[in-house]
Amino acid sequence: MSKEAILKESLKIIEKIRSSECKNEDKNKKNNVNPIIKRTIKDEVLEKDEEKEKEKLQKFLKLIEEIRKK
C-alpha cells in the first residue's frame, strides 16, 4: 500500500469517528439524556472507536513493514 493510500484510509477512519460522535450527540439531545449518562455513553463509544482505529493502524504498520522488507 502506498503512503497516499494509507493516509487516505486514515482520514476515512477519522471522519467515521467524528461522524459517529456527532450522531451520538444528536441522539442524546433528542432523548434528553442526563448529562452524566451522556458523557459515559460518549466515552464508551470513543473507547470502542479508538480500539478499532488502533487495530486498523496496526494493520497498516504491518503492511508498511512488509513493503519495506521487499
N, C-alpha and C positions, 0 to 999 in steps of 0.2 A: 504494500500500500504506500502511495506517495505521501509526502508530508502534507500536501494540499488536501488530499482525501481525508487524512487523519484530522486535520484542522476543521474541515467541513463537518465531519462526523461529530467532532467535539462540540461544535457550535449547535448542531442539531440537538444534542443531548442537553446542552444548557438551555436552549429555547424550550424544550419539552418540560424541563424542571420549572422554568419561570411560568409557563402557561399552566402547569398543574397547580402552582402556588396561587395564581390568580383565580383559577376555577374553584379551588378550595375556599379562598377568601369570599368569593361570591356566594358559594353555597352556605357558608356560615352566616353571612349577612342576611340571606333570605330566611334562614332558620332561626335568626336571633339567638344564636348560641351564646351561652355565658362566656365572657372573655377568657376566663381561666381555662375552660374546656376547649375553647377555640385555639388557644395557644398550644395546648397539649396535643390536639389533633394535628395542628400545623407542624409541630416538632416531630411527631411520628412520621408524617408524610415526608418531611425533609430528610429524616434519617434513612428512610427506605430509598428515596431518590439518590441520596449520597452513596448508599451501598451499591445501587445499580450503576451509578456513574463510575465508581471506583472499579467495579468489575469490568466495565467496558474499557476504561483506560488501561487496566492491566492487560487486557487482550491486545490493545493497540501496542503497548510496550513490548509484548512478546513478539508481535508481528515485526516491529521495528528491529528487534534483536535478531530475528531470523533473517531479515533482509540484509542487515549489516554483516552477518556471517557469510552470506553468499557473496 
